[in-house]
Amino acid sequence: MQAALDEDDGIRPQRLHELTCDLNRPRVVIVAVVMASFLISGFIALGPTRVAYVKAHPACKSAECTSMAQAISSSVNNRIAPCQNFYRFVCDGWVKTHPAREGELRRLVLRELADEVAAAQKKALISTQVPARGQDAFQRLAYVYQSCVRVEKNDPDGIRVLKEFFSFVGLEWPQVTRTRSLDSLLTMVKLSLQWDIPTLIYVTVKPSPHDRSRLLITVDRGTILDKGQAMARKAAVRKIASLASEILSEPGQAEKIESAVLLCEKYLRDQANNVRKTARKRNLEFRRVLSFRELEAMTFVDEGSLWLDAVNAQLSAGHRLSPNEPLILEHADHVVATARLIRKPELAQSLLYYLGWLLLQQLGPKAALSIRKAQFLLDRQVQTTQDNVAPAELNLWRVCMRETEELMPTAFSALYVQQHGGAADKPKFDVKAIVDHVLWVTTETVRRVRWMDERSKSKALTKLKKMRGLIAFPQWMRNNTLARGLDSELPDLSEHYLATWLRVKESKSSKLRRGLRERHQDDQTYHYRVSQVGVRYYPDENRLIVHPAVLTVPLYAYGGPVALNYGALGTMIARQVLGAFDSDGCNYDESGNEDHWCSSEFREELQRGMSCYNEQWETSSARVPGMAAHNDTWSRYQLAADTEGLRASLRAYRLLVKNLGGDRYDEALAGLSYTPEQLFFLNRGLLYCANLNLRLLRENGREDMLAAHEYRCNVPLINLPDFSKAFHCKPGDLMYARRMCAIW
């Protein structure tokens, strides 16, 4: 990758070590100093000291350790001194052997693992034979996937199901006649609660393990585009509207659909802006927790209990809600704007056109491949994710894989566990010990800090004490009988993909509504996505999830040197644990209930600690091409989180060695001459290895990513004198710890 960067003089980034030093000297002197520094640092870091250590200590020679040693040795570039640029020292080899794929802005270690999971799931779903009768969970899952990829271009069965569903929910679309405007609210609530389909609004009624009276109202407002994208999207809207009209045998409705979509979207944007302006002018804040009675007053004023009636119409008698029932309101500005649109009689027909359009966007691709391709082109106008740009062509198997997982997430995860869970059985207990130790160390750190007020400290300690961890998967998923018995309420599947999708949606929603007051079975509920590889903290559950795919090389080696596992996986865990105290974590208590528990004093102290990281970001990123333009609060918090997670994991590893000792805690890797602490930093560095697609970065204006991984790898290390000590960095070395930032 370096050669490619050197050849591209248009967007070649200055290396991090070139940004942090200012050598205003003649060229010959500069070259001499740099070469001498590289040679001396390289000799010290790679020389007799660590070779002697390895000879005097045991080395792990297991299969896992052999794989890990191979991964490290093939990635390390020994021509680069670690004290000059640790990222290049660790990642140069990995970058050369892991090119970015088509449509990817960058290829990452975690992306490699995610692709392996996807390939394994695809193989299992394709190879599963589906009987006509007596289907188990995995066979139903396979049928969903296989029926998705079989959908034809202008599938007559799919079009028939689509028309029947529109008629069933009361939408005569695309031929719309003027109807009473308030019927649309009932239709939208029905779509939400009976099929879990969001349109202009998305209403959910779910049991909470902590507060069963809570109703969560969320709003799906679709994609809000800026003016620069509006014209391109307008053309795409026209194309898909024309296609839908032709397929549904109503060719004369395309212009009406297009006009209604653009009109309603503009009206909603304008009204939402007006709501926000009025709130700012009156110095009002939207409350997230309120009652149905208050929601009615906010939206429909004196027109009765419209929201409550619409929701209760979908619930059985024993589960009906009262006017004072508490709920959570998201995107209040959009909820009010939607209510105004519903109450606008002259826009009633346009609203129904628009509602049908929103429904078509979700159901049409499942009915006919031609609509899926048209929708794909529409999505391409606005779709550039953090790691990808919209691909040039539709990748049907990946789309169907995603939809299958979204439809049946627990069965999808159980299938992976049945196929590959055996490899995680032993590591689960080892990783559980890492999680527990990181939690203990974090607890002791919080207990000892002096800048934290007692109320916030007490809340934080309680939150850490009650934080739950799920390592890899719940153990019951290893039981083949239990796993295959999932979703037993579903019938045998044999219909068109759209009909199957609707049937599964309706069945799951019905089961949820029937069990609103039932006790929440925590271990039986697994709604986390097996495709989301990594370690994640969920503040609304106060739960830490470690994905099974990360319990493998290069992030973890079962039975390998403890330093190695704490360096990568331990750092990922510690970073997520500290999420209990970030801006999101401060909004949820130890049970996952919404509670703004962080005091103003605590927040002020955190901001004071952040000031050092803010200055560090300013000075070290100012001359990186594109990064200064993305010098936002999130990026600075990310730097702080990377550093604090690294420090916490190192602290946990150090205390473990101090308290327990033993051969495993000072073990080396066979074939590699690195000390344990060097292995700690090496494996942590592998997390940030990235191969960048320079052409796509340039085309999509993402030059800020050119140095981002190098930055995230290197800068936290200059906050730790332990790194300088481990690799014998000296004053003047570019990775030598200078001014160090720390919060915890």
C-alpha positions in Angstrom: 0.0 0.0 0.0 2.9 2.3 0.7 4.1 2.1 -2.8 0.7 3.0 -4.0 0.6 6.0 -1.7 4.0 7.2 -2.8 3.0 7.0 -6.5 -0.2 9.0 -5.9 1.0 12.5 -5.5 -2.5 13.9 -5.6 -3.6 12.7 -2.1 -0.5 11.3 -0.5 -0.8 11.8 3.3 2.1 12.9 5.4 3.0 10.2 7.8 2.1 10.7 11.5 5.7 11.0 12.5 6.2 13.7 9.9 3.4 15.7 11.5 4.6 15.6 15.0 8.1 16.8 14.4 9.4 19.9 12.7 12.9 19.4 11.4 14.1 22.7 10.0 17.5 21.6 9.0 19.4 20.9 5.8 18.3 17.9 3.8 21.6 15.9 4.4 21.4 16.4 8.2 17.7 15.3 8.2 18.5 12.1 6.3 21.4 11.3 8.5 19.5 11.9 11.7 16.4 9.8 10.6 18.6 6.9 9.3 20.6 6.9 12.5 17.4 7.0 14.6 15.9 4.1 12.7 19.0 2.0 13.0 19.5 2.6 16.7 15.9 2.2 17.6 15.6 -0.9 15.5 18.7 -2.4 17.1 17.5 -1.7 20.6 13.9 -2.9 20.0 14.7 -5.9 17.9 18.1 -6.9 19.3 19.6 -8.9 22.1 17.3 -7.8 25.0 14.2 -9.6 23.8 16.1 -12.5 22.3 17.6 -13.2 25.7 14.1 -12.9 27.2 12.7 -15.5 24.9 15.5 -17.9 25.6 14.9 -17.6 29.3 11.2 -18.1 29.3 8.7 -20.7 28.0 7.2 -20.3 24.6 3.7 -21.4 23.5 3.8 -23.9 20.7 0.1 -24.9 20.4 -1.7 -24.8 17.1 -3.4 -21.5 18.1 -0.1 -20.0 19.0 1.5 -21.2 15.8 -1.2 -19.5 13.8 -0.9 -16.3 15.9 2.9 -16.3 15.4 2.4 -16.7 11.7 -0.1 -13.9 11.6 2.2 -11.5 13.4 5.4 -12.5 11.6 3.7 -12.1 8.2 2.4 -8.7 9.1 5.4 -7.1 10.8 7.8 -5.0 8.7 11.2 -5.3 10.5 12.7 -2.6 8.2 10.6 0.0 10.1 11.6 0.8 13.6 8.6 0.5 16.0 9.7 3.7 17.8 9.4 5.7 14.6 6.1 4.5 13.2 4.4 1.6 15.0 1.5 1.3 12.6 3.8 0.6 9.6 6.0 -1.7 11.8 2.9 -3.8 12.6 0.7 -3.5 9.5 2.8 -3.2 6.4 2.8 -7.0 5.7 -1.0 -7.3 6.4 -1.8 -4.4 4.0 0.2 -6.1 1.2 -1.8 -9.4 1.5 -5.3 -8.0 2.2 -6.4 -5.8 -0.7 -9.7 -3.9 -0.5 -12.5 -5.5 -2.4 -14.8 -4.0 -5.0 -17.0 -1.3 -3.4 -15.0 -1.2 -0.2 -13.4 2.0 1.0 -11.1 0.0 3.2 -10.4 -3.7 4.2 -10.1 -4.3 8.0 -9.3 -7.2 10.2 -12.8 -7.3 11.6 -14.2 -7.1 8.1 -12.2 -10.2 7.2 -13.8 -12.0 10.1 -17.3 -10.8 9.1 -16.8 -12.0 5.6 -15.9 -15.4 6.9 -19.1 -15.5 8.9 -21.2 -14.5 5.9 -19.5 -17.2 3.7 -20.2 -19.9 6.3 -23.8 -18.9 6.6 -24.3 -18.8 2.9 -22.9 -22.3 2.5 -25.1 -23.6 5.2 -28.3 -22.0 3.9 -27.7 -23.1 0.3 -26.9 -26.7 1.2 -29.9 -27.2 3.6 -32.7 -29.4 2.1 -36.1 -28.1 2.9 -39.0 -30.7 3.2 -42.6 -29.7 2.4 -43.7 -30.8 5.9 -42.3 -31.0 9.4 -39.8 -28.1 8.9 -37.5 -27.2 11.8 -36.0 -23.7 12.5 -33.0 -24.1 10.2 -35.1 -25.5 7.4 -37.5 -22.6 7.6 -34.5 -20.2 7.7 -33.1 -21.9 4.6 -36.4 -21.6 2.9 -36.6 -17.9 3.5 -33.1 -17.4 2.0 -33.6 -19.7 -0.9 -37.0 -18.1 -1.8 -35.4 -14.7 -1.7 -32.8 -15.5 -4.3 -35.4 -17.2 -6.5 -37.6 -14.1 -6.9 -38.0 -13.4 -10.7 -37.8 -10.2 -12.6 -41.6 -9.6 -13.0 -42.7 -12.3 -10.7 -46.5 -12.8 -11.2 -46.9 -14.5 -7.8 -45.0 -11.7 -6.0 -47.1 -9.0 -7.8 -50.3 -10.9 -6.8 -49.3 -11.0 -3.1 -48.3 -7.3 -3.2 -51.7 -6.3 -4.6 -53.5 -8.4 -2.1 -51.6 -6.9 0.8 -52.3 -3.4 -0.3 -56.0 -4.2 -0.5 -55.9 -6.0 2.9 -54.6 -2.9 4.8 -57.1 -0.7 3.0 -54.8 1.0 0.5 -56.1 0.9 -3.1 -52.7 1.7 -4.5 -51.6 3.0 -6.9 -55.1 4.0 -7.9 -56.0 6.2 -4.9 -59.4 7.8 -4.2 -59.9 10.5 -1.6 -60.6 8.9 1.8 -61.1 10.2 5.3 -57.6 11.5 6.3 -57.5 10.1 9.8 -57.7 6.5 8.5 -54.0 6.8 7.6 -53.0 7.0 11.3 -54.8 3.7 12.0 -53.2 2.1 8.9 -49.7 3.2 10.0 -50.1 1.9 13.5 -51.5 -1.4 12.2 -48.5 -1.8 9.9 -46.2 -1.2 12.8 -47.8 -3.5 15.4 -49.1 -6.3 13.2 -46.2 -6.7 10.7 -43.4 -4.6 12.3 -43.3 -2.4 9.1 -42.4 1.3 9.7 -43.8 4.0 7.4 -44.2 7.6 8.4 -44.3 6.5 12.0 -43.2 3.3 13.8 -45.0 2.2 16.9 -43.7 -0.6 19.1 -45.2 -2.2 22.2 -42.6 -4.4 23.8 -42.2 -6.0 27.2 -39.3 -4.6 29.2 -37.4 -6.8 31.7 -37.3 -3.8 34.0 -40.5 -1.7 33.4 -43.3 -3.6 31.7 -45.6 -0.5 31.5 -43.2 1.2 29.0 -44.3 1.9 25.5 -41.6 2.9 23.0 -42.7 5.1 20.1 -40.1 5.5 17.4 -40.3 7.4 14.2 -39.0 6.2 10.8 -38.8 9.3 8.7 -37.0 7.8 5.7 -34.1 9.5 4.1 -33.8 13.2 4.3 -31.7 14.5 1.5 -29.8 17.7 0.9 -30.4 19.8 -2.2 -27.4 18.4 -4.0 -28.9 15.0 -4.0 -32.5 16.0 -4.7 -32.3 16.1 -8.5 -30.7 12.7 -8.8 -33.2 11.2 -6.4 -36.1 12.8 -8.3 -35.1 11.0 -11.4 -34.8 7.7 -9.5 -38.3 8.2 -7.9 -39.8 8.8 -11.3 -38.2 5.6 -12.6 -39.4 3.3 -9.8 -42.8 5.0 -9.8 -43.2 4.2 -13.5 -42.0 0.7 -13.1 -44.4 0.1 -10.2 -47.3 1.5 -12.1 -46.6 -0.7 -15.1 -46.2 -3.9 -13.0 -49.3 -3.1 -11.0 -51.2 -2.5 -14.3 -51.8 1.2 -13.5 -49.4 3.0 -15.9 -51.1 6.3 -15.7 -50.4 6.8 -12.0 -46.6 7.3 -12.2 -46.7 11.1 -12.3 -49.2 11.3 -9.5 -47.0 9.0 -7.3 -43.9 11.1 -8.1 -45.7 14.4 -7.4 -47.2 13.1 -4.1 -43.8 11.7 -2.8 -42.0 15.0 -3.4 -44.8 17.1 -2.1 -45.2 15.1 1.2 -41.5 15.0 1.8 -41.2 18.7 1.4 -44.2 19.3 3.7 -42.8 17.1 6.4 -39.3 18.7 6.2 -40.8 22.2 6.4 -43.2 21.4 9.3 -40.4 19.6 11.3 -38.2 22.7 10.8 -41.1 25.0 12.0 -41.6 22.8 15.1 -37.9 23.0 16.0 -37.8 26.8 15.4 -40.9 27.3 17.6 -39.4 25.2 20.4 -36.1 27.2 20.3 -37.9 30.5 20.2 -39.9 29.5 23.3 -36.9 27.8 25.0 -38.8 24.5 25.1 -37.3 21.0 25.2 -39.1 18.0 23.8 -39.8 15.4 26.6 -39.0 11.9 25.7 -41.1 10.3 28.4 -44.7 11.3 28.4 -48.2 9.8 28.5 -50.7 9.1 25.7 -52.8 11.9 26.9 -49.9 14.3 26.5 -49.0 12.9 23.1 -52.6 13.5 21.9 -52.4 17.1 23.2 -49.1 17.6 21.4 -50.3 16.3 18.0 -54.0 16.1 17.5 -55.0 18.6 20.2 -58.8 18.2 20.9 -59.6 15.5 18.4 -59.9 12.7 20.9 -57.7 9.7 21.8 -56.6 8.9 18.3 -53.2 7.4 19.2 -54.5 5.3 22.0 -57.5 4.0 20.0 -55.2 3.1 17.1 -52.8 1.2 19.3 -55.5 -0.6 21.4 -57.2 -1.7 18.2 -54.2 -4.0 17.7 -54.0 -5.3 21.3 -56.1 -8.0 23.0 -58.4 -7.0 25.9 -56.0 -8.0 28.6 -53.2 -5.8 27.2 -55.1 -2.6 26.4 -53.3 0.6 27.4 -54.6 3.6 29.4 -54.5 7.3 28.6 -51.8 7.8 31.3 -49.7 4.9 30.0 -46.0 6.1 29.9 -44.3 6.0 26.5 -41.0 7.1 25.0 -41.2 9.5 22.1 -38.4 9.8 19.5 -38.1 12.5 16.8 -40.9 14.6 18.3 -40.6 17.2 15.5 -41.3 14.5 12.9 -44.2 13.1 14.9 -45.8 16.5 15.1 -45.2 17.1 11.4 -46.8 13.8 10.5 -49.8 14.7 12.6 -50.2 18.0 10.8 -50.0 16.1 7.5 -52.7 13.7 8.6 -54.9 16.7 9.6 -54.4 18.5 6.3 -57.6 17.5 4.3 -56.3 18.9 1.0 -53.3 16.6 1.2 -55.2 13.5 2.1 -54.9 11.9 -1.3 -51.2 12.8 -1.6 -50.6 11.3 1.8 -52.1 8.0 0.7 -50.0 8.0 -2.4 -47.0 8.6 -0.2 -47.9 6.0 2.3 -48.3 3.4 -0.5 -44.9 4.5 -1.9 -43.2 4.0 1.5 -44.9 0.5 1.6 -43.8 -0.3 -1.9 -40.2 0.6 -1.1 -40.2 -2.1 1.6 -42.4 -4.8 0.0 -41.8 -4.2 -3.7 -38.2 -5.6 -3.8 -39.5 -8.8 -2.2 -42.2 -9.2 -4.8 -40.2 -8.7 -8.0 -36.6 -8.6 -8.9 -37.2 -5.7 -11.3 -38.5 -3.6 -8.4 -35.5 -4.6 -6.2 -33.1 -3.5 -8.9 -35.0 -0.2 -9.3 -34.9 0.3 -5.5 -31.2 -0.5 -5.5 -30.6 2.3 -8.0 -32.6 4.7 -5.8 -30.6 3.7 -2.7 -27.4 4.3 -4.6 -28.2 8.0 -4.8 -27.7 8.3 -1.0 -25.8 5.2 0.2 -22.2 5.6 1.3 -21.5 3.9 4.6 -18.5 4.3 6.8 -16.7 1.4 5.1 -18.5 1.0 1.7 -19.8 2.9 -1.2 -22.9 1.6 -3.0 -21.8 -1.3 -5.2 -22.1 -0.9 -9.0 -24.3 -4.0 -9.2 -26.8 -5.6 -7.0 -25.3 -8.4 -4.8 -28.4 -10.5 -4.4 -27.0 -13.1 -2.1 -25.8 -10.5 0.4 -29.1 -8.7 0.3 -31.0 -11.9 0.9 -28.6 -12.9 3.7 -29.2 -9.6 5.5 -33.0 -9.8 5.1 -33.0 -13.4 6.3 -31.0 -12.4 9.5 -33.3 -9.5 10.1 -36.4 -11.7 9.8 -35.2 -14.5 12.0 -32.2 -13.3 14.0 -32.2 -15.9 16.7 -32.4 -18.9 14.3 -29.8 -17.2 12.1 -27.4 -17.0 15.1 -28.2 -20.5 16.3 -27.3 -21.9 12.8 -23.9 -20.3 13.0 -23.4 -21.6 16.6 -24.4 -25.1 15.6 -21.9 -25.1 12.7 -19.0 -23.3 14.5 -19.8 -22.9 18.1 -17.7 -25.9 19.2 -14.5 -23.8 18.5 -15.7 -21.3 21.1 -16.7 -23.7 23.9 -13.4 -23.6 25.7 -12.4 -20.0 24.8 -15.8 -18.8 26.3 -14.6 -19.4 29.8 -11.2 -17.9 29.2 -12.7 -14.8 27.7 -15.3 -14.6 30.5 -12.3 -14.3 32.9 -10.9 -11.5 30.8 -14.3 -9.6 30.9 -14.6 -10.2 34.7 -11.0 -9.0 35.3 -11.4 -5.9 33.1 -14.7 -5.1 35.0 -12.9 -5.6 38.3 -10.0 -3.3 37.4 -12.4 -0.7 36.0 -14.4 -0.8 39.2 -11.3 -0.3 41.3 -10.2 2.6 39.1 -13.6 4.3 39.5 -13.5 3.7 43.2 -10.2 5.4 43.6 -10.6 8.5 41.4 -10.8 11.7 43.4 -12.4 14.0 40.9 -15.7 12.1 40.7 -18.6 13.2 42.9 -19.9 10.6 45.3 -23.4 10.3 43.8 -22.1 9.7 40.3 -19.4 7.4 41.6 -22.0 5.3 43.5 -24.2 5.1 40.3 -21.2 4.1 38.2 -20.1 1.4 40.6 -23.6 -0.1 40.7 -23.7 0.0 36.9 -20.4 -1.9 36.7 -21.5 -4.4 39.3 -24.7 -5.2 37.4 -23.2 -5.2 33.9 -23.9 -8.5 32.2 -21.7 -10.1 29.7 -22.7 -12.6 27.0 -19.6 -14.3 25.6 -20.0 -15.7 22.1 -23.6 -17.1 22.6 -26.0 -18.4 25.2 -25.2 -22.0 26.0 -28.6 -23.4 25.0 -27.7 -22.6 21.4 -25.3 -25.5 21.4 -28.2 -27.9 22.1 -29.3 -29.0 18.7 -32.9 -29.9 19.8 -33.5 -26.5 21.4 -32.0 -24.7 18.4 -34.0 -26.5 15.8 -37.1 -25.9 17.9 -36.9 -22.2 17.6 -39.9 -20.3 16.0 -42.1 -23.4 16.5 -45.2 -21.2 16.2 -44.4 -20.8 12.5 -46.1 -23.1 10.0 -44.3 -25.0 7.2 -43.2 -22.4 4.6 -44.0 -22.9 1.0 -45.2 -19.6 -0.5 -43.6 -16.8 -2.5 -40.9 -14.9 -0.7 -43.1 -11.9 0.0 -45.9 -14.0 1.4 -43.4 -15.9 3.5 -41.8 -12.6 4.8 -45.2 -11.2 5.7 -46.3 -14.5 7.4 -43.2 -14.6 9.5 -43.5 -10.9 10.4 -47.1 -11.3 11.4 -46.4 -14.5 13.5 -43.6 -12.9 15.4 -45.5 -9.7 16.1 -48.5 -11.7 17.3 -46.3 -13.7 19.6 -44.8 -10.5 21.0 -48.2 -8.9 21.6 -49.5 -12.1 23.3 -46.6 -12.1 25.7 -46.5 -8.4 26.7 -47.0 -9.2 30.4 -45.0 -12.4 30.5 -41.7 -12.7 32.4 -38.8 -11.9 30.2 -36.6 -14.9 29.7 -33.1 -13.3 29.5 -31.0 -16.3 28.4 -33.6 -17.4 25.8 -33.6 -14.0 24.1 -30.8 -13.5 21.6 -31.5 -10.6 19.3 -27.9 -9.6 18.6 -26.7 -10.0 15.0 -24.2 -12.7 14.3 -23.1 -10.6 11.3 -22.0 -7.8 13.6 -18.5 -9.0 14.4 -16.8 -7.4 17.3 -17.3 -6.4 21.0 -20.3 -4.2 21.7 -21.8 -2.6 24.8 -25.6 -2.0 24.8 -26.3 0.8 27.3 -30.1 0.3 27.2 -29.5 -3.3 28.6 -26.2 -2.6 30.4 -24.8 -5.6 28.6 -21.5 -6.5 26.9 -21.6 -8.8 23.9 -18.5 -10.6 22.7 -19.1 -12.1 19.2 -17.9 -15.7 18.7 -16.0 -14.8 15.6 -13.5 -12.7 17.5 -12.4 -15.6 19.7 -9.9 -16.6 17.1 -6.6 -15.6 15.4 -5.5 -12.8 15.0 -7.5 -11.2 17.9 -7.3 -14.1 20.4 -5.4 -17.4 20.8 -6.8 -19.9 23.2 -4.2 -21.1 25.7 -1.8 -18.5 24.3 0.2 -15.8 26.1 -2.1 -13.7 28.2 -0.4 -10.5 27.1 -1.4 -11.3 23.5 -5.1 -11.8 24.4 -5.3 -8.7 26.6 -3.6 -6.6 23.8 -6.3 -7.0 21.2 -9.4 -8.6 22.7 -8.8 -7.2 26.2 -8.5 -3.7 24.7 -11.7 -4.1 22.7 -13.5 -5.2 25.9 -12.1 -2.4 28.0 -13.0 0.2 25.5 -16.6 -1.0 25.4 -16.9 -1.2 29.2 -15.9 2.4 29.5 -18.9 3.1 27.2 -21.0 2.8 30.4 -19.8 6.3 31.2 -19.8 8.0 27.8 -22.5 10.4 26.5 -24.9 7.4 25.7 -24.0 5.4 28.8 -24.9 8.4 31.0 -28.5 8.2 29.8 -29.1 4.6 31.1 -28.9 3.2 34.6 -27.7 -0.2 35.8 -30.9 -1.9 34.6 -30.9 -0.3 31.2 -33.7 2.1 32.1 -33.5 5.6 30.8 -31.9 7.7 33.6 -29.7 10.7 33.2 -27.5 9.7 36.2 -24.3 11.5 35.4 -24.2 14.7 37.5 -23.2 18.1 35.9 -20.1 18.0 38.0 -19.1 14.6 36.6 -19.7 15.8 33.1 -17.6 18.9 33.7 -14.8 16.8 35.0 -14.9 14.6 32.0 -14.8 17.6 29.7 -11.8 18.9 31.7 -10.1 15.6 31.1 -11.0 15.7 27.4 -9.3 19.1 27.0 -5.9 17.3 26.8 -7.2 15.0 24.1 -8.7 17.9 22.2 -5.3 19.7 22.1 -3.6 16.4 21.1 -6.1 16.0 18.2 -5.6 19.6 17.1 -1.8 19.4 17.0 -1.4 15.9 15.6 -4.2 16.0 13.0 -4.0 19.5 11.7 -1.7 18.7 8.8 -3.2 15.3 7.9 -5.0 15.8 4.5 -8.7 15.9 5.1 -8.6 15.1 8.8 -8.8 18.7 10.0 -12.1 19.1 8.1 -13.4 16.1 10.2 -12.1 17.5 13.5 -15.4 16.9 15.2 -16.4 16.0 18.7 -16.9 12.3 17.9 -13.3 12.0 16.5 -11.9 13.4 19.7 -13.9 11.2 21.9 -12.8 8.2 19.8 -9.2 9.1 20.4 -9.9 9.3 24.2 -11.8 6.0 24.1 -9.0 4.3 22.2 -6.4 5.5 24.7 -8.4 4.9 27.9 -9.5 1.4 26.7 -5.8 0.5 25.9 -4.7 1.8 29.3 -7.4 -0.1 31.2 -6.6 -3.4 29.4 -2.8 -2.9 30.1 -3.6 -2.2 33.8 -5.7 -5.4 33.9 -3.0 -7.4 32.4 -0.3 -6.0 34.7 -2.4 -6.7 37.8 -3.1 -10.2 36.6 0.6 -10.9 36.2 1.3 -9.3 39.6 -1.3 -11.3 41.5 -1.1 -14.7 39.8 2.2 -15.0 38.0 3.1 -18.3 36.6 4.5 -19.4 33.2 1.5 -18.5 31.1 1.7 -14.9 32.3 5.2 -14.4 31.0 5.0 -16.7 28.1 6.4 -15.9 24.6 5.4 -17.1 21.2 7.5 -19.9 19.6 9.5 -18.6 16.7 9.1 -14.9 17.6 11.5 -12.9 19.7 9.1 -10.6 21.5 8.6 -10.0 25.2 5.0 -10.3 26.6 4.5 -6.6 26.7 5.7 -6.2 23.2 3.2 -8.9 22.2 0.5 -6.9 24.0 1.1 -3.8 21.9 1.7 -5.8 18.7 -1.6 -7.6 18.8 -3.4 -4.4 19.7 -1.8 -2.8 16.7 -3.2 -5.5 14.4 -6.7 -4.2 15.2 -6.0 -1.0 13.1 -4.4 -2.6 10.0 -6.3 -1.3 7.0 -5.9 -1.5 3.2 -7.5 1.6 1.6 -9.0 1.9 -1.8 -7.4 5.1 -2.9 -9.6 5.6 -6.0 -12.9 5.3 -4.1 -11.6 7.5 -1.3 -10.8 10.2 -3.8 -14.1 9.8 -5.7 -16.2 9.9 -2.5 -14.3 12.7 -0.8 -13.1 10.5 2.1 -9.4 11.6 2.2 -9.9 11.9 6.0 -9.6 8.1 6.1 -6.2 8.0 4.6 -4.3 8.4 7.9 -7.2 7.6 10.3 -6.0 4.0 11.1 -2.4 5.0 11.4 -3.5 7.8 13.7 -5.7 5.6 15.9 -2.9 3.0 16.1 0.0 5.4 16.9 -1.4 8.4 18.9 -2.8 6.4 21.9 0.6 4.8 22.3 2.4 8.1 22.8 0.1 8.6 25.9 1.6 5.4 27.5 5.2 5.4 28.8 4.7 1.6 29.0 5.0 1.4 25.2 8.2 3.4 25.2 9.6 1.2 27.9 8.5 -2.0 26.1 10.2 -1.1 22.8 13.0 1.0 24.4 12.0 4.2 22.7 14.2 7.2 23.6 13.6 10.9 23.7 13.7 12.1 20.1 12.0 9.0 18.8 8.7 9.8 17.2 6.7 7.3 19.2 8.3 8.3 22.5 5.7 9.3 25.1 5.7 13.1 25.5 2.8 15.0 27.0 0.4 12.2 28.2 -3.4 12.5 28.3 -5.4 10.5 30.8 -8.9 10.6 32.3 -9.3 7.4 34.3 
